Amino acid sequence: MAGKKKSHDFSALISELEGLVTEIEDESRSLDDALRTFESGITLVRHAQKLLEEMEQKVQTLTAAGQAADTAALDDKDIE
C-alpha cells in the first residue's frame, strides 16, 4: 500500500500546485504575496519531482526484475 500513499501524495501535490497557480493568477494580490506563493510552488514542484524520480526508479527495478524472471524461465525451458 506504500505505492498508493505516494501516488496519493503526488495527486495531493498536484492539487495544491493548481491552487497556488490560481492564487498567483489573482490580480488583486500584491506582488510580494504572489512571490511568496510562487516560492511555495517551487518547493512543491521539487518535492513532486523527487516523488516522480522514486516512482520511475521503482518501475525500472520492477521491469528489470520481470525481464530477469522471463529470461530465467526461458533458460529453464532450454535446459529441459
C-alpha positions, 0 to 999 in steps of 0.5 A: 500500500506504500505505492498508493500513499505516494501516488496519493501524495503526488495527486495531493501535490498536484492539487495544491500546485493548481491552487497556488497557480490560481492564487498567483493568477489573482490580480488583486494580490500584491506582488510580494504575496504572489512571490511568496506563493510562487516560492511555495510552488517551487518547493512543491514542484521539487518535492513532486519531482523527487516523488516522480524520480522514486516512482520511475526508479521503482518501475525500472527495478520492477521491469528489470526484475520481470525481464530477469524472471522471463529470461530465467524461465526461458533458460529453464525451458532450454535446459529441459 
